[in-house]
Amino acid sequence: MANVVVVGAQWGDEGKGKIVDWLSVRADVVVRFQGGHNAGHTLVIDGKTYKLALLPSGIVRPGKLSVIGNGVVVDPYHFRDEIEKLRGQGVAISRDNLRVAENAPLILSLHRELDRLREQNAGAGKIGTTGRGIGPAYEDKVGRRAIRVMDLEDAEALRPKIARLLAHHNALRRGHGLPEYDADALWRECLDIAPAILPYMDRTWLLLDQLRASGKRILFEGAQGALLDIDHGTYPFVTSSNTVASNAATGAGLGARSVGYVLGIAKAYTTRVGEGPFPSELHDETGRLIGERGHEFGTVTGRARRCGWFDAVLVRQTARTSGIDGIALTKLDILDGFDAIKVCVAYRLDGETIDYLPASQSAQARVEPIYETIEGWRGTTSGARSWAELPAQAIKYVRRIEELTGAPVALLSTSPERGDTILVHDPFRD
């Protein structure tokens, strides 16, 4: 049995929540290893919809342990509120099924305020953040001044840590013409929220190692997508953490050998939220139609997603940077009824044909898609649960995606319902 890492193979919003939920039946533990509450997951289970942003998708499944790893930045107020919302939907949450890494950095009010302020003042240089404080919190982690979950345990030891944090932040605030943050107020903020998160705190690196050694199956749940990776994404229009599969080990506190099968999630088309390059984006009626059919609005922000044809160049590239073993192809049903479907198979850059996305921001803005046109299908794929239920041309489309990306399709999703999934290869056994 292999542990499985689930990562987005595009710019996020690929439908990871449903796939993780589907796989969690086979797992014992579900771990979030990076990101924060800026990554929304929507689960539909027995007709009931759950919207998650911070908690692992396994939390809605009885008998599964959910872990928020050290690679996640945690907004403790959102943590509390998300738990209460799920409890209101009948989900039982306690220390028995939820743990948080003691060394996970916290997102505080000053992070949220700084994030929004920077984006408001960026003008044409805005990145398109959610304004939830994710980036500033990661900056403080790297700057070695973060307040971490364990710091909430000792009220007096917390004071000098806050002083160190504010020595940086108050200088920034003065530069923006804002009043300085009061150390006592921030101290009280931390102590006020401490009872909501400390009961879940644990030495999760040790817990996970013990569970792994005992043969428990671990499912690592990534947030966002590989194209938003701070190193390998469309920089600077990226998130503030490493979203590729190799970060699963680091962000959970386990060794590299703990990561087994890598499952990349990709839509049968492409979407993106916020700013940044998008070579196959459609600015026409077709793009609008895909967005309407796919209900392409952000779970967290409600922002409309930009839509375009499937970009095989990008998914082939993320398959390499994340070491993807198989793809879960989602939302195939959204393409039902199109007479013709296009797939981006290469780019044209300054008159030259290339088969990769360049790292240069200016080059990324200049690339033009080269399309291959594939015949569409008239039948429906919606709700299909076996290959036999798919139109022949839909199967040809899936097979062509496999050829172009170099990764086999392990799972095929044909609706938001978890049961509407075709299993080709079981990631926990392959």
Secondary structure as the mmCIF struct_conf table of DSSP 4:
data_model
#
loop_
_struct_conf.conf_type_id
_struct_conf.id
_struct_conf.beg_label_comp_id
_struct_conf.beg_label_asym_id
_struct_conf.beg_label_seq_id
_struct_conf.end_label_comp_id
_struct_conf.end_label_asym_id
_struct_conf.end_label_seq_id
STRN STRN1 VAL A 4 GLY A 8
BEND BEND1 ALA A 9 GLY A 12
BEND BEND2 GLU A 14 GLY A 15
HELX_RH_AL_P HELX_RH_AL_P1 LYS A 16 SER A 24
TURN_TY1_P TURN_TY1_P1 VAL A 25 ARG A 26
BEND BEND3 ASP A 28 ASP A 28
STRN STRN2 VAL A 29 ARG A 32
BEND BEND4 GLN A 34 GLN A 34
STRN STRN3 GLY A 35 GLY A 35
TURN_TY1_P TURN_TY1_P2 HIS A 37 ASN A 38
BEND BEND5 ALA A 39 ALA A 39
STRN STRN4 HIS A 41 ILE A 45
TURN_TY1_P TURN_TY1_P3 ASP A 46 GLY A 47
STRN STRN5 LYS A 48 LEU A 52
BEND BEND6 ALA A 53 LEU A 55
HELX_RH_3T_P HELX_RH_3T_P1 SER A 57 VAL A 60
BEND BEND7 ARG A 61 ARG A 61
TURN_TY1_P TURN_TY1_P4 PRO A 62 GLY A 63
STRN STRN6 LEU A 65 ILE A 68
TURN_TY1_P TURN_TY1_P5 ASN A 70 GLY A 71
STRN STRN7 VAL A 72 VAL A 72
STRN STRN8 VAL A 74 VAL A 74
HELX_RH_AL_P HELX_RH_AL_P2 PRO A 76 GLY A 88
TURN_TY1_P TURN_TY1_P6 GLN A 89 GLY A 90
BEND BEND8 SER A 94 SER A 94
TURN_TY1_P TURN_TY1_P7 ARG A 95 ASN A 97
STRN STRN9 LEU A 98 ALA A 101
TURN_TY1_P TURN_TY1_P8 GLU A 102 ASN A 103
HELX_LH_PP_P HELX_LH_PP_P1 ALA A 104 ALA A 104
STRN STRN10 PRO A 105 LEU A 106
HELX_LH_PP_P HELX_LH_PP_P2 ILE A 107 ILE A 107
HELX_RH_AL_P HELX_RH_AL_P3 SER A 109 ASN A 121
HELX_RH_3T_P HELX_RH_3T_P2 GLY A 123 GLY A 125
BEND BEND9 GLY A 131 GLY A 133
HELX_RH_AL_P HELX_RH_AL_P4 ILE A 134 VAL A 142
TURN_TY1_P TURN_TY1_P9 GLY A 143 ARG A 144
STRN STRN11 ARG A 148 ARG A 148
HELX_RH_3T_P HELX_RH_3T_P3 VAL A 149 GLU A 153
HELX_RH_AL_P HELX_RH_AL_P5 ALA A 155 GLY A 175
TURN_TY1_P TURN_TY1_P10 HIS A 176 GLY A 177
HELX_LH_PP_P HELX_LH_PP_P3 LEU A 178 ASP A 182
HELX_RH_AL_P HELX_RH_AL_P6 ALA A 183 ILE A 197
HELX_RH_3T_P HELX_RH_3T_P4 LEU A 198 TYR A 200
STRN STRN12 MET A 201 ASP A 202
HELX_RH_AL_P HELX_RH_AL_P7 THR A 204 ALA A 213
TURN_TY1_P TURN_TY1_P11 SER A 214 GLY A 215
STRN STRN13 ILE A 218 GLU A 221
BEND BEND10 GLN A 224 GLN A 224
HELX_RH_3T_P HELX_RH_3T_P5 ALA A 226 LEU A 228
TURN_TY1_P TURN_TY1_P12 ILE A 230 HIS A 232
BEND BEND11 GLY A 233 THR A 234
TURN_TY1_P TURN_TY1_P13 TYR A 235 PRO A 236
BEND BEND12 PHE A 237 VAL A 238
BEND BEND13 SER A 240 SER A 241
BEND BEND14 VAL A 244 VAL A 244
TURN_TY1_P TURN_TY1_P14 ALA A 245 SER A 246
HELX_RH_AL_P HELX_RH_AL_P8 ASN A 247 ALA A 252
TURN_TY1_P TURN_TY1_P15 GLY A 253 GLY A 253
HELX_RH_3T_P HELX_RH_3T_P6 ALA A 256 SER A 258
STRN STRN14 TYR A 261 LYS A 267
BEND BEND15 ALA A 268 TYR A 269
STRN STRN15 THR A 270 ARG A 272
BEND BEND16 GLY A 274 GLY A 276
TURN_TY1_P TURN_TY1_P16 PRO A 279 SER A 280
STRN STRN16 GLU A 281 GLU A 281
BEND BEND17 ASP A 284 ASP A 284
HELX_RH_AL_P HELX_RH_AL_P9 GLU A 285 ARG A 293
TURN_TY1_P TURN_TY1_P17 GLY A 294 HIS A 295
STRN STRN17 PHE A 297 PHE A 297
TURN_TY1_P TURN_TY1_P18 THR A 299 THR A 301
HELX_LH_PP_P HELX_LH_PP_P4 ARG A 303 ARG A 303
STRN STRN18 ALA A 304 ALA A 304
HELX_LH_PP_P HELX_LH_PP_P5 ARG A 305 ARG A 305
STRN STRN19 ARG A 306 GLY A 308
STRN STRN20 PHE A 310 ASP A 311
HELX_RH_AL_P HELX_RH_AL_P10 ALA A 312 THR A 321
TURN_TY1_P TURN_TY1_P19 SER A 322 GLY A 323
STRN STRN21 GLY A 326 THR A 330
HELX_RH_3T_P HELX_RH_3T_P7 LEU A 332 LEU A 335
TURN_TY1_P TURN_TY1_P20 ASP A 336 GLY A 337
BEND BEND18 ASP A 339 ASP A 339
STRN STRN22 ALA A 340 LEU A 349
TURN_TY1_P TURN_TY1_P21 ASP A 350 GLY A 351
STRN STRN23 GLU A 352 ILE A 354
BEND BEND19 ASP A 355 TYR A 356
BEND BEND20 ALA A 359 ALA A 359
HELX_RH_AL_P HELX_RH_AL_P11 GLN A 361 ARG A 366
STRN STRN24 GLU A 368 GLU A 375
BEND BEND21 ARG A 378 GLY A 379
TURN_TY1_P TURN_TY1_P22 SER A 382 GLY A 383
BEND BEND22 SER A 386 SER A 386
HELX_RH_3T_P HELX_RH_3T_P8 TRP A 387 GLU A 389
BEND BEND23 LEU A 390 LEU A 390
HELX_RH_AL_P HELX_RH_AL_P12 ALA A 392 THR A 405
TURN_TY1_P TURN_TY1_P23 GLY A 406 GLY A 406
STRN STRN25 VAL A 409 SER A 413
BEND BEND24 SER A 415 GLU A 417
TURN_TY1_P TURN_TY1_P24 ARG A 418 GLY A 419
BEND BEND25 ASP A 420 ASP A 420
STRN STRN26 THR A 421 LEU A 423
BEND BEND26 VAL A 424 HIS A 425
TURN_TY1_P TURN_TY1_P25 PRO A 427 ARG A 429
#
